[in-house]
Amino acid sequence: MDKLKLIIAREYMSMVGRKSFIIMTILIPILMIACILLPIGIGYLNTEGSETEDVAVIDQTGRYGGAIQDTDLYHFIALRGDTIADPRAFYDKSDGRLTAVVIIPQDIDSVHQLTIYSDKTINSSLKMTLGRQLSDTLTRAHVASYGVPNLQKMIDESSVDVDVKSVKWGEDGTETETSTEIAMGIGFFLAFLIYMFVLMYGAMIMNGVIEEKTNRIVEVIVSSCKPFQLMMGKIIGVALVGLTQLAIWTVVMLALSVVAGSMLGLALGDTLGMAGDPAAVQAALAQGGNADMSGIVQAILGVNYLQIFTSFVFYFIGGYLLYAALFAAFGSAVDQANDASQFTTPIIIVMIIALYAGMACIDNPNGPMAFWCSMIPFTSPIVMMVRLPYDVPLWQLALSIVLLFGTATLTVWIASRIYRTGILLYGKKTGFKDLLRWLRH
C-alpha cells in the first residue's frame, strides 16, 4: 500500500502541478459557456450589418402580392402579373439588384404553391419567410370566403394557449412544482460531463503509459513495484485529478450562483421598490405577473440535488474505472499512440452510443430501452444520469451501481493481466488475438 500511495501521489502531483491543468481548469468552464452563447452570438452576427436584399413578387392573382411584409433581410417589391411579360428579362435588366423573382400563380388558391426564380441557390430563410407569410394570408382568405361576419376575429379569439404546470406529490403530502426542462438540462449536462471526462482522462492515462513505455522508464519502475500497483496508481491518481477539477468547478459555480442570486434579488428589490427587504421581494414574486418567476425558482429548488450529485460521484468513479482500465491496458499493448486507434475506436463508439441512448431516453426515461441501458455497465454512467432527475426507483439505482462497480472490478483484473505483459513488450504489432493469449497465460 505504501508503494501504491507513492505512485498515486506522484501521478496526482505531476498532473496538478502542470500549467495545462490550471489552463484547462479555467478554460473548460469558459468553453462550456461559449458553447451555449456561441449559437446566439453567431445568429446575431449573421443578421447584424447585413444588407437588405430586394426580391420582386409578381402577383398574377392581383390579391396577395402586397400581403408579403418586409423583414430585416428582405425587401419585397410587389408587382402585378399583367405588367411583367417576361420574368427572366425583368430579372436580367435589374443588373444584380434583385436577389430573386417570386411568381404567385393565378391558381395558387387551389395548388398552394409558388415559385422562386434566381440564378443562385435560394436561401432557406427566404423560402421560410415567403411560405409562412403566404400561408397565413391564404388561410385568412379562405376563412373570409365562407362569408360569415367576424369569423376570423372569432377564430383568433378562440385560440387558447394552455400552460402546463407539473406538481410532484411528496410522501408527506407536500406539493412541489417541477420542471421537465430543468430536469432534462441537469441530467444531460451531468451525462455529458461524464462522457467528456472519461474520454479526456482515459486518453491521458493511455498516453502516459505509452510515454513511460517508450522512454523505458517503466523497466526501472516495475523493478520496485508490481505492474498492477503501477496501473492502479495511474488510474487512481488521474481520477483524483478529475475530482479535484470537479470540486473547483463546483465551488466556483456555487459562488457565482450566490452572487447572481444576490444581484437578482437586489435588482428586483430596486425595481419593486423593496430594496433591503428579501421577504417582501419573495412575496411580490408570488403575486401577479411575477408568478412565473416564482414557479421557476420553485422548480429549480425542487430538484433533489443531493441524490443527483451523490449518484454522479458514484457513476463518475465507476465509469472512469471501467474505461480507464481499458485505456491503460490498450496503452501498454502498443509502442506509439498512433497504433492505439484499433483498440480505442470500439471504446469511443460504445460511449457515443451511450450518449445517443441518453438523448433518446429524455423523451421516455422509464421505457425499456432506458431501463436496460441504465443497467448495462458500459452505458449506465451516461444513461442513468439522464434518468435520475425523473425519480428513478431506488432499487434500479442500487442495482445499476452494483453492476457498474462489479464490472469495473472485473475489467481492472482483466486489464492488469494485459498490462503486466504488454508493458515490457517492444517492437511488435499487437492485435486482439495477442490480448486474448495474454489473458490465458
N, C-alpha and C positions, 0 to 999 in steps of 0.2 A: 504493500500500500504506500510505503514511503516513496518508492520509485515512481509509482503512478501519480502521486501528488506532485512530485518534481516535474514530471512530463506535462501534467495539466497546467501547472504554474508557468512553465516555460512557454507552452503554446499560447496561454492566455496573455501573458505579459508581452510576448513578441508581437502579437497582433494588436493589442490595445495601445501599445506604445508607438505604433506606426502612424505616420501622417495620414495614410489612406483611411485608417479607422476614424480619425477625427473628421476628415473631409466627408466621408460617407455618412457619418452620424449627423452632420449638418446638412449635407446635400440631399439625402433621400427624402426627408420631410418636405424640403423645398420643391423637389421634383414631383412629389405626390400632389402637392398643392397646385403646381404648374399644370399637371395633367388634368386637373379639374377646371382650372381657369383658362387653359390654353384654347380649348374649343370656343369659349365665349369670346376671347380676345381675337382669335382668327376670324370668327364670324363678323365681329365689329370692324376689324381692319379690312375685311373683304368688301364691305359695303361703304365704309367711310372713305371719302375722297374720290369715289368712282363717278365718272361722268354719266349723266342720264342718256340713255340710248333712245333714238327715235324709231318708232315702229308704226308703219302705216296699216290702218284697219279698213279694208274695202268691204263695206256692208252692202251686199246685194239685196238684203231684205229692206233696208232703209229704216229699220227699227232698233237694232241692237248695237250699232257702232258707237254711239255716244254713251252707252252704258258702261263701257270699259274705262275705269278710272286709272289715272297715272299713279305710279309708285315711285319709290326712291331711285329705282334702277331704270325704269322705262317711262317714256312719254309717248302716249298713243295718239295718233293723228287719224281721226275718223273721216272717212271719205265715202261718198255714195258710189254704189256699184256702177250706175249708168254713166259716171263721169270718167271711169278708167276702163278703156277698151282693152289695153294690153298691160297686165300687171308686171310682166318681166321688163318691158320697155320703160315703164314708170320707175321700176327699181333701178335700172341701169342709169337713167337720167339723174338720179339722186347723187351720183358720184361718191358713193360710200357714206352719205349722210344717214341713210336708212339702214338699220340693222336687219330688218325683216319686213315682209309684207304678209298681212293676215287676210285671208279671204273667208268671209262669213257667207256661206252659200244661201241661195233662196229657200232651200228646203231644210234648213237647219232645225226647224221645229219638229221634223219627223226623223231626220237622220242623226241629229245630235252630234254633229262632227264639223269641225272647221279645219282649215289647212294653213300652215305657216310656210312661207317660201323664203329662202335665203341662199346665198352662195357659200355659207358656212354652216357648220353644225349648230343647231339651235340649243341655247342654254335651257337646262331643265327648269330654272326659275321662271323663264318666260312662258313655258308651256303650263306650268302650275298656275301662274297668275292668270293667264287667259282662261284656262279651264275652270278655275274657281269662280272668277267673276262672271263668266258667261253662263255657267251652271246656275248660279243664283238668279241671274236675270231671266233665264228661260223658265226657271221654277216659278218665279213671280208672274211671268206672262201666262203660264198655264193655269195658275190659280185664278188670275183675273179673267181668263176665258170662260170660267163657269158662270160668270155674271152675278154672283152673289155679293151683295153690298158688304163692304168691310170684311170680306173673307180673309184677306191677307193679314189684317190687323188682328182678327180673332185667332189666326194660326200663330202669329208672333206672341200674342199674349198668353196663348195656351201652352207655349213651350216652357217646360219646368226643368230646372237642373236640381237633381237630388244630391245632397251632401251626405255621404255615408259615414257614419260615426261608429267606430268599433270600441266596445267596452268589455273588459275581461272581469269575470267574477272571481273573487278570491275565495279561499276555503272558509274564511270567517265572514263571508257575505259582503265584503267590501267591493266597490266597483272602481276600476282603474281604466282610464281611457288609453287605448293603444293606437299604434300607427303601423300599418303594414309596410309603408315606405321606409320608416325609420328602422324597423326590424330587418328589412331586406338590405338596407345600406350597411348596417352594422355587421350583419352576417357575411356579406360578400366582401367587405373590407378586410375582416379578420381572415377569411379564407384566402384572399389574395396575398395577405402578409405571409401566411404560412407557405404558400406556393413560391413566393419570391425569395423568402429566407432559406427555404430548403435547397432551392437551386443555387442560390448565391453561396451559402456556406458549404454546401456539399461540393461545389466546384473548388472552393478554397482548400478543403481537405484533400481532394484528389490532386490538385496542383502542388500542394505541399509535399504529399507522398512522392510524387514524380520528381520533384526538385531534389529531395533528400536522396532518392534512389539514384538519380543521375549524377549527383555530386559525390556519391559513395559515402556520404555521412552516415547513412543508415547502418553500414557494416560496423562502424565503431559503436553506434548506439546499441544495437542488438547484442553486442558482446557484454553489455552491462544490465540489460533487462530483456524480458521476453517480448516477442513480437506482438502478442496480444496486449500487453501493457502499453506498448508504443502506440498501437492503433487506438485503443480506448482513451489514452491520454490526449491524442489529437482530437478525437471526436468530442470528448467532454470539454476540453479546453476551448474549442471553437464554439461549442454550444453556450458556454458561459459568456463568450464574447457577444453572441447574438442576444442573450438575455440581458446583458449589460446595455446594449443598444436599445432594446425594447424598454428597459427601465428608464433610461434617459429620456426617450421619446414620451413615455407615459407621464413623467414628471413635468416635462415641458408642456404637453397638451393640457394637463390639469391646471397648470399655472396660467396658460393662455385662456382656458375656459373660465377660470375665476376672474381674470382681468376683463375678459369680454363680457361676462355676466354683470360685473360691477359697472362697466361703462354703459351697457344697455340699460341697466336699472337707473343710472343717473340721467341718461338721455330721456328715458320715458318719464322720469320724475320731473325733469325740466319741462318736457312737452305738456304734461298733465298738470303742471303747477303744484307738484307734490314733492319737490326736491327734499331729500333728507328724511323721507318717511317711507321706508320699504313696504310696510304693511299697507299703507294707503295705495301705493303703486300696484301691489298684488291684488288688492280689492278692485281697483279700477280695471285691471286686466280681465277680471272675471265678468265684467259687465259690458253690455252693448257691443260696439264694433270691435272690441278687443277680446271677444270670446274665442276667436280663432287662435290668437296668440296664446291664450291660457290653455287651450286644448293641446297645442303643440308642445308647450312646456310640460304638461301632464303626461303626454305620450312619451316624451324623452325621459322623464323621471320614472315612468312606469316600466322601463326595461330592467330586467334582472341582471344588472351589470356584474354582480358578484359571481353568479353562476357562469355567465358567459366568459368572463376573463379568467376565472379559475379553470374552466374547461379549456380555454385557449392555451394556457400554460401546459396542461397535460398533453393536448394534441400537438402542440409545437414540439415538446420534448420527444413524444413518441414518434411522430412523423419524421422528426430530424434524425433520431437514432436509426430508424428504419432505412432511410435513404442515405444517410451519411456513411453507414457501414458499407453499403453497396459502392458508394463513390470511393471509399478508402480501399476496398478490395480491388476494384477495377483500376484504380490508380497504381496499385502495386503490381498489376499484371502487365503494364506497358512501360516503355522507356521514355516515350515522348507524349506530350499532351495531344498531339495530332492523332496518335494511334488509339486514343481512348474513345473516339466517337462511336465505334462499333458497339461499345458497351454502354455508353451514356445515352445514346439515342433512344433505346427502349425505355429507359427511366424517364426521359423528358416526355416521350409520347404518353406514358401512363399518367404523368402529372397533368399534362394538357387535357387528357380525357377526364381526369378528376375535376379539373377546373370547369370544363364544359358541363359535366354532370351536375356540379354545384349550381351553375347558372340555370340549368333546366329545372332543378329542384325548387327554385324560387317560386314558380307557379304552383307546384304541388309538393310541398315539403313533407307530407305524410303519405305519399304514394309508394308503391312497391319499389320503384327504381331508387327513390330517395332513401328508403329503408335499407336496401341491400348495399347500396354504395356507401352508406354510413357505417355498415358493418365490415365491409372488405377493408382490411388494414391499409392497402395501398391507395385507397381513395377516401377513407373515412376522415383523415385530418382536415380535408378541404370541404367535403360534403356536409359533415356534421356541424361545422362552424356556420354553414348557411342555414341549417335546420334549427340550431339552438335557439335563436330568438323567437321561434314559433312554438316554444314549450314542448320540447321532446320529452317523452316519458322517461322517468329516471332509470328504469331497467334497461332501456335501449342505450342510454348514455353510458351506464356502467358496463354493459356487455361490449359496447364498441371500444371503450378504453382498455378493457381486459384483453380483447382480441388484438388490439393495436400493440400493446406492450409485450404480449406473448409472441407475436410475430416479429416484433423488433428484436427481442431476445434471441429468437431462433436465427434471424438474419445476421445478428452480430456474431453468433457462433459460427455460422457458415462463412461469413466474411473473414473471420480470424483464421480459418483453415486455408483460405485462398491467400490471405495476406502473408502468412508466415512462409509460404513457399515462393510467392511472386516477388517479395521484397528483395530477395537476393538473386533473382534470375535476370540475366542481362543478355542482350543481343539475340533475342528470339521473339518472333511474332507469335502472340498468344491469341487463341480463339476460345470459343465456349467449350469445345471438347477438352482443351487443356485444363480449363477451370474445373470441369467435372472430374477429371482424373486427379487433380489436386485434392478435391473433396474426399475421394475414396481412399487416398493414401495420407 
